[in-house]
Amino acid sequence: MDPHYYPHSVQAVAHAWGEPAAEADLVDRLTQTVRAEHADDQHAA
């Protein structure tokens, strides 16, 4: 399996799987991303 095949987000999830602190950071970043996209959707509507 070529690690370069996977997107960065998948690598981050795999890394966070074994590290609670990394998992919490990943969840925070995903939440911020979703909120930012949702805000963009609200402005577009």
C-alpha positions in Angstrom: 0.0 0.0 0.0 1.4 3.4 -1.0 0.9 5.9 1.8 1.0 8.7 -0.7 -2.2 7.3 -2.2 -4.3 8.4 0.8 -5.4 11.9 1.4 -3.9 13.8 4.3 -7.2 13.6 6.3 -7.1 9.8 6.2 -3.5 9.8 7.4 -4.6 12.1 10.3 -7.4 9.8 11.3 -5.1 6.8 11.2 -2.6 8.7 13.3 -5.2 9.8 15.8 -6.6 6.3 16.2 -3.8 5.5 18.7 -3.4 8.9 20.3 -6.3 10.5 22.2 -4.7 13.9 22.1 -4.3 13.8 18.4 -7.8 12.5 18.1 -9.2 15.4 20.1 -7.2 17.8 17.9 -8.5 16.2 14.7 -12.1 16.4 16.0 -11.6 20.1 16.8 -10.2 20.8 13.3 -13.0 18.8 11.6 -15.6 20.7 13.6 -14.1 24.1 12.7 -14.0 23.0 9.0 -17.6 21.9 9.0 -18.7 25.1 10.8 -16.8 27.2 8.2 -18.4 25.4 5.3 -21.8 25.7 6.9 -21.3 29.5 7.3 -20.3 29.7 3.7 -23.6 27.8 2.8 -25.6 30.3 4.8 -24.0 33.2 2.9 -24.7 31.6 -0.4 -28.3 30.9 0.3 
